[in-house]
């Protein structure tokens, strides 16, 4: 049975490619998924890739990843990074490593974006690499998994 990594995307990431391209670039969420699938395949990992604009649905998926014994979780929580203690609580229940990803450098943006509740549960945080950050996160998870085996 293949080891599975979940990649979860929060609100407004469905608008990638058309929403503020000067910040987020022209790549679409479909481009992100394609890159994630290719990277996961390089490591022999299965991938669950999802996006939701709804906090509760993201929490349900985090809990599902835990129940399904996912080997890792990559999350771009979007705006929920700065507001959601509920997502933090769900991530704190994860036994597998969590990697937080942001397409832009949140530390070089508005002051409210510089704090992320999600970071408190993350093994690592990747920001500012555009959509390449997702591949970096999956590569990092693969290294963490190999180190545990």
N, CA, C and O atoms as a GROMACS GRO file, in nm:
protein
  596
    1UNK      N    1   0.084  -0.119   0.000
    1UNK     CA    2   0.000   0.000   0.000
    1UNK      C    3   0.088   0.125   0.000
    1UNK      O    4   0.180   0.138   0.081
    2UNK      N    5   0.059   0.216  -0.091
    2UNK     CA    6   0.141   0.337  -0.105
    2UNK      C    7   0.123   0.430   0.014
    2UNK      O    8   0.013   0.441   0.069
    3UNK      N    9   0.230   0.495   0.054
    3UNK     CA   10   0.224   0.597   0.157
    3UNK      C   11   0.158   0.720   0.096
    3UNK      O   12   0.191   0.760  -0.016
    4UNK      N   13   0.065   0.781   0.171
    4UNK     CA   14  -0.012   0.893   0.116
    4UNK      C   15   0.023   1.023   0.185
    4UNK      O   16   0.036   1.030   0.307
    5UNK      N   17   0.037   1.126   0.104
    5UNK     CA   18   0.055   1.264   0.150
    5UNK      C   19  -0.070   1.341   0.110
    5UNK      O   20  -0.118   1.330  -0.004
    6UNK      N   21  -0.122   1.419   0.202
    6UNK     CA   22  -0.234   1.508   0.173
    6UNK      C   23  -0.178   1.647   0.144
    6UNK      O   24  -0.090   1.695   0.215
    7UNK      N   25  -0.231   1.712   0.040
    7UNK     CA   26  -0.201   1.852   0.011
    7UNK      C   27  -0.334   1.926   0.014
    7UNK      O   28  -0.421   1.904  -0.070
    8UNK      N   29  -0.348   2.013   0.114
    8UNK     CA   30  -0.472   2.085   0.134
    8UNK      C   31  -0.451   2.234   0.108
    8UNK      O   32  -0.352   2.292   0.149
    9UNK      N   33  -0.546   2.292   0.039
    9UNK     CA   34  -0.541   2.433   0.001
    9UNK      C   35  -0.665   2.504   0.052
    9UNK      O   36  -0.777   2.455   0.036
   10UNK      N   37  -0.644   2.619   0.112
   10UNK     CA   38  -0.752   2.694   0.172
   10UNK      C   39  -0.818   2.793   0.079
   10UNK      O   40  -0.809   2.782  -0.044
   11UNK      N   41  -0.886   2.891   0.139
   11UNK     CA   42  -0.971   2.982   0.064
   11UNK      C   43  -0.897   3.063  -0.041
   11UNK      O   44  -0.784   3.107  -0.023
   12UNK      N   45  -0.967   3.080  -0.152
   12UNK     CA   46  -0.927   3.162  -0.266
   12UNK      C   47  -0.815   3.102  -0.350
   12UNK      O   48  -0.779   3.159  -0.453
   13UNK      N   49  -0.760   2.988  -0.309
   13UNK     CA   50  -0.656   2.928  -0.391
   13UNK      C   51  -0.712   2.870  -0.521
   13UNK      O   52  -0.637   2.843  -0.614
   14UNK      N   53  -0.843   2.850  -0.527
   14UNK     CA   54  -0.907   2.811  -0.653
   14UNK      C   55  -0.898   2.923  -0.756
   14UNK      O   56  -0.921   2.899  -0.875
   15UNK      N   57  -0.864   3.043  -0.713
   15UNK     CA   58  -0.853   3.157  -0.805
   15UNK      C   59  -0.710   3.182  -0.854
   15UNK      O   60  -0.683   3.281  -0.922
   16UNK      N   61  -0.619   3.091  -0.819
   16UNK     CA   62  -0.481   3.109  -0.865
   16UNK      C   63  -0.477   3.125  -1.017
   16UNK      O   64  -0.552   3.060  -1.090
   17UNK      N   65  -0.388   3.210  -1.061
   17UNK     CA   66  -0.374   3.237  -1.205
   17UNK      C   67  -0.449   3.362  -1.247
   17UNK      O   68  -0.412   3.427  -1.344
   18UNK      N   69  -0.556   3.395  -1.172
   18UNK     CA   70  -0.632   3.515  -1.207
   18UNK      C   71  -0.640   3.614  -1.091
   18UNK      O   72  -0.665   3.732  -1.114
   19UNK      N   73  -0.620   3.570  -0.969
   19UNK     CA   74  -0.628   3.658  -0.851
   19UNK      C   75  -0.490   3.715  -0.820
   19UNK      O   76  -0.397   3.641  -0.791
   20UNK      N   77  -0.478   3.844  -0.827
   20UNK     CA   78  -0.355   3.915  -0.794
   20UNK      C   79  -0.229   3.846  -0.849
   20UNK      O   80  -0.142   3.806  -0.772
   21UNK      N   81  -0.221   3.832  -0.981
   21UNK     CA   82  -0.106   3.761  -1.039
   21UNK      C   83   0.028   3.829  -1.008
   21UNK      O   84   0.132   3.763  -1.014
   22UNK      N   85   0.028   3.958  -0.976
   22UNK     CA   86   0.152   4.025  -0.939
   22UNK      C   87   0.205   3.974  -0.805
   22UNK      O   88   0.322   3.992  -0.774
   23UNK      N   89   0.118   3.909  -0.725
   23UNK     CA   90   0.160   3.850  -0.598
   23UNK      C   91   0.175   3.698  -0.610
   23UNK      O   92   0.274   3.641  -0.565
   24UNK      N   93   0.074   3.634  -0.672
   24UNK     CA   94   0.067   3.488  -0.672
   24UNK      C   95   0.109   3.423  -0.803
   24UNK      O   96   0.116   3.300  -0.811
   25UNK      N   97   0.137   3.502  -0.905
   25UNK     CA   98   0.179   3.447  -1.033
   25UNK      C   99   0.061   3.405  -1.120
   25UNK      O  100  -0.055   3.426  -1.085
   26UNK      N  101   0.094   3.347  -1.233
   26UNK     CA  102  -0.008   3.308  -1.332
   26UNK      C  103  -0.042   3.160  -1.328
   26UNK      O  104  -0.135   3.115  -1.396
   27UNK      N  105   0.031   3.082  -1.250
   27UNK     CA  106   0.004   2.938  -1.240
   27UNK      C  107  -0.133   2.917  -1.175
   27UNK      O  108  -0.172   2.992  -1.086
   28UNK      N  109  -0.203   2.815  -1.222
   28UNK     CA  110  -0.335   2.783  -1.168
   28UNK      C  111  -0.324   2.673  -1.062
   28UNK      O  112  -0.218   2.613  -1.044
   29UNK      N  113  -0.434   2.649  -0.994
   29UNK     CA  114  -0.435   2.540  -0.896
   29UNK      C  115  -0.414   2.406  -0.967
   29UNK      O  116  -0.354   2.314  -0.909
   30UNK      N  117  -0.461   2.393  -1.089
   30UNK     CA  118  -0.436   2.271  -1.166
   30UNK      C  119  -0.285   2.254  -1.191
   30UNK      O  120  -0.235   2.142  -1.189
   31UNK      N  121  -0.214   2.364  -1.214
   31UNK     CA  122  -0.068   2.358  -1.230
   31UNK      C  123  -0.001   2.312  -1.100
   31UNK      O  124   0.093   2.234  -1.102
   32UNK      N  125  -0.051   2.363  -0.988
   32UNK     CA  126   0.002   2.322  -0.857
   32UNK      C  127  -0.018   2.172  -0.838
   32UNK      O  128   0.073   2.101  -0.797
   33UNK      N  129  -0.139   2.125  -0.867
   33UNK     CA  130  -0.168   1.983  -0.850
   33UNK      C  131  -0.077   1.897  -0.937
   33UNK      O  132  -0.025   1.794  -0.893
   34UNK      N  133  -0.058   1.939  -1.061
   34UNK     CA  134   0.028   1.864  -1.153
   34UNK      C  135   0.170   1.854  -1.097
   34UNK      O  136   0.232   1.747  -1.100
   35UNK      N  137   0.222   1.966  -1.046
   35UNK     CA  138   0.358   1.966  -0.990
   35UNK      C  139   0.365   1.877  -0.866
   35UNK      O  140   0.462   1.804  -0.848
   36UNK      N  141   0.262   1.883  -0.781
   36UNK     CA  142   0.259   1.800  -0.660
   36UNK      C  143   0.255   1.652  -0.696
   36UNK      O  144   0.326   1.572  -0.636
   37UNK      N  145   0.173   1.616  -0.792
   37UNK     CA  146   0.162   1.475  -0.831
   37UNK      C  147   0.295   1.423  -0.887
   37UNK      O  148   0.336   1.312  -0.856
   38UNK      N  149   0.360   1.504  -0.968
   38UNK     CA  150   0.488   1.463  -1.025
   38UNK      C  151   0.593   1.446  -0.915
   38UNK      O  152   0.670   1.350  -0.918
   39UNK      N  153   0.597   1.537  -0.820
   39UNK     CA  154   0.695   1.528  -0.711
   39UNK      C  155   0.666   1.409  -0.622
   39UNK      O  156   0.758   1.336  -0.584
   40UNK      N  157   0.540   1.388  -0.588
   40UNK     CA  158   0.504   1.272  -0.505
   40UNK      C  159   0.542   1.142  -0.576
   40UNK      O  160   0.594   1.050  -0.512
   41UNK      N  161   0.517   1.135  -0.705
   41UNK     CA  162   0.548   1.014  -0.782
   41UNK      C  163   0.698   0.984  -0.778
   41UNK      O  164   0.738   0.868  -0.770
   42UNK      N  165   0.781   1.088  -0.784
   42UNK     CA  166   0.927   1.069  -0.777
   42UNK      C  167   0.968   0.996  -0.649
   42UNK      O  168   1.070   0.926  -0.646
   43UNK      N  169   0.889   1.012  -0.545
   43UNK     CA  170   0.921   0.952  -0.415
   43UNK      C  171   0.836   0.828  -0.385
   43UNK      O  172   0.842   0.773  -0.275
   44UNK      N  173   0.757   0.785  -0.483
   44UNK     CA  174   0.672   0.668  -0.463
   44UNK      C  175   0.558   0.693  -0.366
   44UNK      O  176   0.511   0.600  -0.300
   45UNK      N  177   0.513   0.817  -0.358
   45UNK     CA  178   0.406   0.854  -0.265
   45UNK      C  179   0.274   0.872  -0.339
   45UNK      O  180   0.271   0.922  -0.452
   46UNK      N  181   0.165   0.831  -0.277
   46UNK     CA  182   0.031   0.861  -0.327
   46UNK      C  183  -0.004   1.002  -0.279
   46UNK      O  184   0.052   1.051  -0.181
   47UNK      N  185  -0.098   1.066  -0.348
   47UNK     CA  186  -0.130   1.205  -0.317
   47UNK      C  187  -0.280   1.227  -0.314
   47UNK      O  188  -0.351   1.186  -0.405
   48UNK      N  189  -0.326   1.292  -0.209
   48UNK     CA  190  -0.463   1.346  -0.201
   48UNK      C  191  -0.449   1.496  -0.210
   48UNK      O  192  -0.387   1.558  -0.124
   49UNK      N  193  -0.507   1.555  -0.314
   49UNK     CA  194  -0.494   1.699  -0.338
   49UNK      C  195  -0.632   1.761  -0.333
   49UNK      O  196  -0.721   1.720  -0.407
   50UNK      N  197  -0.652   1.861  -0.246
   50UNK     CA  198  -0.785   1.918  -0.228
   50UNK      C  199  -0.778   2.068  -0.200
   50UNK      O  200  -0.676   2.120  -0.154
   51UNK      N  201  -0.888   2.136  -0.230
   51UNK     CA  202  -0.902   2.279  -0.202
   51UNK      C  203  -1.042   2.306  -0.152
   51UNK      O  204  -1.139   2.249  -0.203
   52UNK      N  205  -1.054   2.393  -0.053
   52UNK     CA  206  -1.184   2.435  -0.004
   52UNK      C  207  -1.178   2.579   0.046
   52UNK      O  208  -1.077   2.624   0.098
   53UNK      N  209  -1.289   2.648   0.029
   53UNK     CA  210  -1.305   2.781   0.085
   53UNK      C  211  -1.370   2.776   0.222
   53UNK      O  212  -1.401   2.880   0.280
   54UNK      N  213  -1.391   2.656   0.276
   54UNK     CA  214  -1.466   2.637   0.400
   54UNK      C  215  -1.377   2.577   0.509
   54UNK      O  216  -1.320   2.470   0.491
   55UNK      N  217  -1.367   2.647   0.620
   55UNK     CA  218  -1.282   2.606   0.730
   55UNK      C  219  -1.316   2.466   0.781
   55UNK      O  220  -1.227   2.384   0.802
   56UNK      N  221  -1.444   2.439   0.801
   56UNK     CA  222  -1.485   2.308   0.854
   56UNK      C  223  -1.448   2.193   0.762
   56UNK      O  224  -1.411   2.085   0.808
   57UNK      N  225  -1.457   2.216   0.633
   57UNK     CA  226  -1.419   2.110   0.538
   57UNK      C  227  -1.269   2.081   0.547
   57UNK      O  228  -1.227   1.966   0.542
   58UNK      N  229  -1.188   2.186   0.560
   58UNK     CA  230  -1.044   2.165   0.577
   58UNK      C  231  -1.015   2.086   0.704
   58UNK      O  232  -0.930   1.998   0.705
   59UNK      N  233  -1.086   2.118   0.811
   59UNK     CA  234  -1.068   2.045   0.938
   59UNK      C  235  -1.107   1.899   0.919
   59UNK      O  236  -1.037   1.810   0.967
   60UNK      N  237  -1.219   1.874   0.851
   60UNK     CA  238  -1.259   1.735   0.824
   60UNK      C  239  -1.151   1.660   0.747
   60UNK      O  240  -1.124   1.544   0.777
   61UNK      N  241  -1.089   1.725   0.650
   61UNK     CA  242  -0.984   1.660   0.571
   61UNK      C  243  -0.858   1.635   0.654
   61UNK      O  244  -0.792   1.533   0.637
   62UNK      N  245  -0.824   1.728   0.743
   62UNK     CA  246  -0.710   1.707   0.832
   62UNK      C  247  -0.736   1.585   0.919
   62UNK      O  248  -0.648   1.500   0.937
   63UNK      N  249  -0.856   1.576   0.973
   63UNK     CA  250  -0.891   1.461   1.055
   63UNK      C  251  -0.893   1.332   0.973
   63UNK      O  252  -0.854   1.226   1.023
   64UNK      N  253  -0.937   1.341   0.849
   64UNK     CA  254  -0.935   1.224   0.761
   64UNK      C  255  -0.790   1.179   0.736
   64UNK      O  256  -0.761   1.060   0.739
   65UNK      N  257  -0.702   1.274   0.710
   65UNK     CA  258  -0.560   1.240   0.688
   65UNK      C  259  -0.504   1.167   0.809
   65UNK      O  260  -0.429   1.070   0.795
   66UNK      N  261  -0.540   1.212   0.927
   66UNK     CA  262  -0.496   1.146   1.050
   66UNK      C  263  -0.552   1.004   1.060
   66UNK      O  264  -0.480   0.909   1.090
   67UNK      N  265  -0.683   0.992   1.035
   67UNK     CA  266  -0.750   0.861   1.045
   67UNK      C  267  -0.696   0.762   0.941
   67UNK      O  268  -0.686   0.643   0.968
   68UNK      N  269  -0.661   0.813   0.823
   68UNK     CA  270  -0.610   0.728   0.716
   68UNK      C  271  -0.459   0.703   0.729
   68UNK      O  272  -0.400   0.637   0.644
   69UNK      N  273  -0.399   0.754   0.834
   69UNK     CA  274  -0.255   0.735   0.860
   69UNK      C  275  -0.168   0.791   0.747
   69UNK      O  276  -0.069   0.729   0.707
   70UNK      N  277  -0.206   0.910   0.699
   70UNK     CA  278  -0.121   0.977   0.600
   70UNK      C  279   0.018   0.995   0.658
   70UNK      O  280   0.034   1.015   0.778
   71UNK      N  281   0.119   0.986   0.572
   71UNK     CA  282   0.257   0.999   0.619
   71UNK      C  283   0.299   1.145   0.633
   71UNK      O  284   0.404   1.175   0.690
   72UNK      N  285   0.219   1.235   0.580
   72UNK     CA  286   0.249   1.377   0.590
   72UNK      C  287   0.137   1.460   0.534
   72UNK      O  288   0.052   1.411   0.459
   73UNK      N  289   0.138   1.587   0.570
   73UNK     CA  290   0.035   1.679   0.524
   73UNK      C  291   0.101   1.811   0.489
   73UNK      O  292   0.175   1.869   0.569
   74UNK      N  293   0.073   1.859   0.369
   74UNK     CA  294   0.116   1.990   0.322
   74UNK      C  295  -0.010   2.076   0.320
   74UNK      O  296  -0.112   2.036   0.264
   75UNK      N  297  -0.002   2.194   0.381
   75UNK     CA  298  -0.120   2.280   0.384
   75UNK      C  299  -0.082   2.423   0.349
   75UNK      O  300   0.011   2.481   0.406
   76UNK      N  301  -0.158   2.479   0.256
   76UNK     CA  302  -0.156   2.622   0.230
   76UNK      C  303  -0.291   2.671   0.280
   76UNK      O  304  -0.390   2.664   0.208
   77UNK      N  305  -0.296   2.720   0.404
   77UNK     CA  306  -0.424   2.755   0.463
   77UNK      C  307  -0.480   2.889   0.415
   77UNK      O  308  -0.587   2.930   0.458
   78UNK      N  309  -0.407   2.958   0.326
   78UNK     CA  310  -0.455   3.086   0.279
   78UNK      C  311  -0.482   3.179   0.398
   78UNK      O  312  -0.406   3.180   0.494
   79UNK      N  313  -0.590   3.255   0.390
   79UNK     CA  314  -0.624   3.350   0.496
   79UNK      C  315  -0.652   3.286   0.631
   79UNK      O  316  -0.646   3.355   0.733
   80UNK      N  317  -0.683   3.157   0.634
   80UNK     CA  318  -0.706   3.091   0.762
   80UNK      C  319  -0.577   3.082   0.846
   80UNK      O  320  -0.583   3.058   0.966
   81UNK      N  321  -0.463   3.101   0.782
   81UNK     CA  322  -0.335   3.100   0.855
   81UNK      C  323  -0.339   3.196   0.972
   81UNK      O  324  -0.289   3.167   1.081
   82UNK      N  325  -0.400   3.311   0.949
   82UNK     CA  326  -0.394   3.422   1.042
   82UNK      C  327  -0.512   3.428   1.138
   82UNK      O  328  -0.517   3.513   1.227
   83UNK      N  329  -0.608   3.336   1.120
   83UNK     CA  330  -0.732   3.347   1.198
   83UNK      C  331  -0.779   3.218   1.263
   83UNK      O  332  -0.858   3.225   1.357
   84UNK      N  333  -0.734   3.103   1.219
   84UNK     CA  334  -0.802   2.980   1.259
   84UNK      C  335  -0.729   2.899   1.367
   84UNK      O  336  -0.635   2.825   1.341
   85UNK      N  337  -0.777   2.916   1.489
   85UNK     CA  338  -0.732   2.832   1.598
   85UNK      C  339  -0.788   2.691   1.579
   85UNK      O  340  -0.724   2.594   1.620
   86UNK      N  341  -0.905   2.679   1.517
   86UNK     CA  342  -0.965   2.547   1.494
   86UNK      C  343  -0.879   2.462   1.400
   86UNK      O  344  -0.864   2.342   1.424
   87UNK      N  345  -0.824   2.521   1.296
   87UNK     CA  346  -0.733   2.446   1.208
   87UNK      C  347  -0.606   2.410   1.284
   87UNK      O  348  -0.556   2.298   1.270
   88UNK      N  349  -0.553   2.502   1.364
   88UNK     CA  350  -0.437   2.472   1.447
   88UNK      C  351  -0.466   2.351   1.536
   88UNK      O  352  -0.383   2.260   1.546
   89UNK      N  353  -0.581   2.350   1.601
   89UNK     CA  354  -0.615   2.238   1.689
   89UNK      C  355  -0.620   2.106   1.613
   89UNK      O  356  -0.573   2.004   1.663
   90UNK      N  357  -0.678   2.108   1.493
   90UNK     CA  358  -0.684   1.985   1.412
   90UNK      C  359  -0.543   1.940   1.373
   90UNK      O  360  -0.513   1.821   1.377
   91UNK      N  361  -0.459   2.034   1.335
   91UNK     CA  362  -0.322   1.999   1.297
   91UNK      C  363  -0.241   1.948   1.416
   91UNK      O  364  -0.156   1.861   1.400
   92UNK      N  365  -0.267   2.001   1.534
   92UNK     CA  366  -0.197   1.953   1.653
   92UNK      C  367  -0.228   1.808   1.683
   92UNK      O  368  -0.150   1.741   1.751
   93UNK      N  369  -0.341   1.758   1.634
   93UNK     CA  370  -0.377   1.617   1.654
   93UNK      C  371  -0.308   1.525   1.554
   93UNK      O  372  -0.309   1.403   1.571
   94UNK      N  373  -0.248   1.582   1.449
   94UNK     CA  374  -0.177   1.502   1.349
   94UNK      C  375  -0.052   1.440   1.410
   94UNK      O  376   0.022   1.505   1.484
   95UNK      N  377  -0.030   1.314   1.379
   95UNK     CA  378   0.092   1.248   1.424
   95UNK      C  379   0.201   1.258   1.318
   95UNK      O  380   0.320   1.256   1.349
   96UNK      N  381   0.160   1.269   1.193
   96UNK     CA  382   0.255   1.282   1.082
   96UNK      C  383   0.300   1.428   1.070
   96UNK      O  384   0.231   1.518   1.117
   97UNK      N  385   0.415   1.451   1.007
   97UNK     CA  386   0.463   1.588   0.993
   97UNK      C  387   0.372   1.673   0.905
   97UNK      O  388   0.314   1.626   0.807
   98UNK      N  389   0.362   1.800   0.943
   98UNK     CA  390   0.283   1.900   0.871
   98UNK      C  391   0.380   2.005   0.818
   98UNK      O  392   0.467   2.053   0.891
   99UNK      N  393   0.365   2.039   0.691
   99UNK     CA  394   0.445   2.145   0.629
   99UNK      C  395   0.348   2.254   0.583
   99UNK      O  396   0.254   2.226   0.510
  100UNK      N  397   0.373   2.377   0.627
  100UNK     CA  398   0.292   2.492   0.586
  100UNK      C  399   0.358   2.557   0.464
  100UNK      O  400   0.479   2.578   0.462
  101UNK      N  401   0.277   2.587   0.364
  101UNK     CA  402   0.328   2.648   0.240
  101UNK      C  403   0.250   2.775   0.210
  101UNK      O  404   0.128   2.781   0.226
  102UNK      N  405   0.323   2.876   0.167
  102UNK     CA  406   0.262   2.999   0.115
  102UNK      C  407   0.333   3.035  -0.014
  102UNK      O  408   0.456   3.028  -0.022
  103UNK      N  409   0.258   3.072  -0.113
  103UNK     CA  410   0.315   3.106  -0.244
  103UNK      C  411   0.396   3.235  -0.234
  103UNK      O  412   0.506   3.244  -0.290
  104UNK      N  413   0.342   3.334  -0.164
  104UNK     CA  414   0.414   3.461  -0.147
  104UNK      C  415   0.492   3.458  -0.015
  104UNK      O  416   0.472   3.370   0.069
  105UNK      N  417   0.579   3.554   0.001
  105UNK     CA  418   0.651   3.568   0.128
  105UNK      C  419   0.561   3.647   0.222
  105UNK      O  420   0.556   3.770   0.215
  106UNK      N  421   0.491   3.577   0.309
  106UNK     CA  422   0.395   3.643   0.398
  106UNK      C  423   0.464   3.740   0.493
  106UNK      O  424   0.398   3.830   0.547
  107UNK      N  425   0.593   3.725   0.516
  107UNK     CA  426   0.665   3.813   0.608
  107UNK      C  427   0.703   3.947   0.545
  107UNK      O  428   0.746   4.039   0.614
  108UNK      N  429   0.687   3.956   0.413
  108UNK     CA  430   0.717   4.081   0.343
  108UNK      C  431   0.589   4.153   0.301
  108UNK      O  432   0.592   4.247   0.221
  109UNK      N  433   0.476   4.109   0.357
  109UNK     CA  434   0.347   4.166   0.320
  109UNK      C  435   0.286   4.243   0.438
  109UNK      O  436   0.359   4.284   0.528
  110UNK      N  437   0.157   4.262   0.438
  110UNK     CA  438   0.091   4.338   0.542
  110UNK      C  439   0.118   4.276   0.679
  110UNK      O  440   0.133   4.155   0.691
  111UNK      N  441   0.123   4.360   0.783
  111UNK     CA  442   0.155   4.309   0.917
  111UNK      C  443   0.064   4.194   0.964
  111UNK      O  444   0.113   4.102   1.029
  112UNK      N  445  -0.063   4.198   0.933
  112UNK     CA  446  -0.153   4.091   0.980
  112UNK      C  447  -0.117   3.956   0.919
  112UNK      O  448  -0.150   3.853   0.978
  113UNK      N  449  -0.052   3.953   0.803
  113UNK     CA  450  -0.015   3.827   0.738
  113UNK      C  451   0.111   3.764   0.799
  113UNK      O  452   0.145   3.650   0.767
  114UNK      N  453   0.180   3.837   0.883
  114UNK     CA  454   0.308   3.789   0.937
  114UNK      C  455   0.292   3.692   1.052
  114UNK      O  456   0.391   3.634   1.098
  115UNK      N  457   0.171   3.674   1.100
  115UNK     CA  458   0.146   3.576   1.206
  115UNK      C  459   0.062   3.463   1.150
  115UNK      O  460  -0.040   3.487   1.086
  116UNK      N  461   0.104   3.341   1.176
  116UNK     CA  462   0.028   3.224   1.132
  116UNK      C  463   0.008   3.131   1.250
  116UNK      O  464   0.105   3.083   1.309
  117UNK      N  465  -0.118   3.105   1.285
  117UNK     CA  466  -0.147   3.004   1.386
  117UNK      C  467  -0.097   2.867   1.340
  117UNK      O  468  -0.046   2.788   1.420
  118UNK      N  469  -0.112   2.840   1.212
  118UNK     CA  470  -0.076   2.710   1.156
  118UNK      C  471   0.072   2.679   1.178
  118UNK      O  472   0.108   2.563   1.199
  119UNK      N  473   0.156   2.780   1.176
  119UNK     CA  474   0.300   2.758   1.194
  119UNK      C  475   0.333   2.689   1.326
  119UNK      O  476   0.434   2.620   1.337
  120UNK      N  477   0.248   2.708   1.426
  120UNK     CA  478   0.272   2.647   1.556
  120UNK      C  479   0.264   2.494   1.551
  120UNK      O  480   0.322   2.426   1.636
  121UNK      N  481   0.192   2.441   1.451
  121UNK     CA  482   0.179   2.295   1.436
  121UNK      C  483   0.268   2.239   1.326
  121UNK      O  484   0.275   2.118   1.308
  122UNK      N  485   0.335   2.326   1.253
  122UNK     CA  486   0.411   2.283   1.136
  122UNK      C  487   0.554   2.243   1.173
  122UNK      O  488   0.618   2.309   1.255
  123UNK      N  489   0.601   2.137   1.112
  123UNK     CA  490   0.742   2.096   1.126
  123UNK      C  491   0.830   2.195   1.049
  123UNK      O  492   0.943   2.221   1.088
  124UNK      N  493   0.776   2.249   0.938
  124UNK     CA  494   0.850   2.346   0.857
  124UNK      C  495   0.751   2.439   0.789
  124UNK      O  496   0.634   2.406   0.771
  125UNK      N  497   0.802   2.557   0.752
  125UNK     CA  498   0.722   2.656   0.681
  125UNK      C  499   0.801   2.699   0.558
  125UNK      O  500   0.920   2.731   0.567
  126UNK      N  501   0.734   2.698   0.444
  126UNK     CA  502   0.797   2.739   0.319
  126UNK      C  503   0.714   2.853   0.261
  126UNK      O  504   0.593   2.838   0.240
  127UNK      N  505   0.778   2.966   0.236
  127UNK     CA  506   0.704   3.077   0.176
  127UNK      C  507   0.794   3.155   0.081
  127UNK      O  508   0.916   3.163   0.099
  128UNK      N  509   0.730   3.212  -0.021
  128UNK     CA  510   0.801   3.299  -0.113
  128UNK      C  511   0.862   3.232  -0.234
  128UNK      O  512   0.926   3.299  -0.315
  129UNK      N  513   0.845   3.101  -0.250
  129UNK     CA  514   0.901   3.030  -0.364
  129UNK      C  515   0.798   3.010  -0.476
  129UNK      O  516   0.823   2.933  -0.569
  130UNK      N  517   0.684   3.077  -0.469
  130UNK     CA  518   0.580   3.054  -0.567
  130UNK      C  519   0.527   2.913  -0.552
  130UNK      O  520   0.532   2.856  -0.444
  131UNK      N  521   0.476   2.857  -0.662
  131UNK     CA  522   0.421   2.722  -0.652
  131UNK      C  523   0.529   2.616  -0.635
  131UNK      O  524   0.498   2.502  -0.602
  132UNK      N  525   0.655   2.652  -0.657
  132UNK     CA  526   0.764   2.558  -0.632
  132UNK      C  527   0.773   2.520  -0.484
  132UNK      O  528   0.829   2.416  -0.450
  133UNK      N  529   0.717   2.601  -0.398
  133UNK     CA  530   0.717   2.571  -0.256
  133UNK      C  531   0.646   2.440  -0.224
  133UNK      O  532   0.684   2.371  -0.129
  134UNK      N  533   0.545   2.405  -0.302
  134UNK     CA  534   0.475   2.278  -0.281
  134UNK      C  535   0.569   2.159  -0.307
  134UNK      O  536   0.572   2.063  -0.230
  135UNK      N  537   0.645   2.166  -0.416
  135UNK     CA  538   0.740   2.058  -0.446
  135UNK      C  539   0.848   2.051  -0.338
  135UNK      O  540   0.889   1.942  -0.298
  136UNK      N  541   0.894   2.166  -0.291
  136UNK     CA  542   0.992   2.168  -0.183
  136UNK      C  543   0.935   2.100  -0.058
  136UNK      O  544   1.005   2.026   0.011
  137UNK      N  545   0.808   2.126  -0.029
  137UNK     CA  546   0.743   2.067   0.088
  137UNK      C  547   0.734   1.915   0.074
  137UNK      O  548   0.762   1.842   0.170
  138UNK      N  549   0.696   1.867  -0.042
  138UNK     CA  550   0.685   1.721  -0.063
  138UNK      C  551   0.823   1.656  -0.057
  138UNK      O  552   0.839   1.549   0.001
  139UNK      N  553   0.923   1.722  -0.116
  139UNK     CA  554   1.060   1.670  -0.106
  139UNK      C  555   1.105   1.664   0.041
  139UNK      O  556   1.167   1.567   0.083
  140UNK      N  557   1.074   1.767   0.116
  140UNK     CA  558   1.109   1.768   0.258
  140UNK      C  559   1.038   1.658   0.336
  140UNK      O  560   1.099   1.592   0.419
  141UNK      N  561   0.909   1.638   0.307
  141UNK     CA  562   0.837   1.529   0.373
  141UNK      C  563   0.899   1.395   0.340
  141UNK      O  564   0.915   1.310   0.427
  142UNK      N  565   0.933   1.376   0.213
  142UNK     CA  566   0.994   1.248   0.172
  142UNK      C  567   1.123   1.224   0.250
  142UNK      O  568   1.150   1.112   0.292
  143UNK      N  569   1.202   1.328   0.271
  143UNK     CA  570   1.326   1.315   0.348
  143UNK      C  571   1.294   1.280   0.494
  143UNK      O  572   1.362   1.197   0.554
  144UNK      N  573   1.192   1.343   0.549
  144UNK     CA  574   1.153   1.314   0.688
  144UNK      C  575   1.105   1.170   0.702
  144UNK      O  576   1.136   1.103   0.801
  145UNK      N  577   1.031   1.122   0.606
  145UNK     CA  578   0.978   0.986   0.609
  145UNK      C  579   1.092   0.886   0.600
  145UNK      O  580   1.094   0.787   0.673
  146UNK      N  581   1.186   0.910   0.508
  146UNK     CA  582   1.301   0.820   0.494
  146UNK      C  583   1.383   0.816   0.621
  146UNK      O  584   1.436   0.712   0.658
  147UNK      N  585   1.394   0.929   0.687
  147UNK     CA  586   1.472   0.936   0.810
  147UNK      C  587   1.407   0.852   0.920
  147UNK      O  588   1.476   0.799   1.007
  148UNK      N  589   1.274   0.840   0.917
  148UNK     CA  590   1.203   0.763   1.018
  148UNK      C  591   1.205   0.614   0.991
  148UNK      O  592   1.200   0.534   1.084
  149UNK      N  593   1.212   0.575   0.862
  149UNK     CA  594   1.205   0.432   0.825
  149UNK      C  595   1.325   0.354   0.871
  149UNK      O  596   1.333   0.234   0.848
   0.00000   0.00000   0.00000
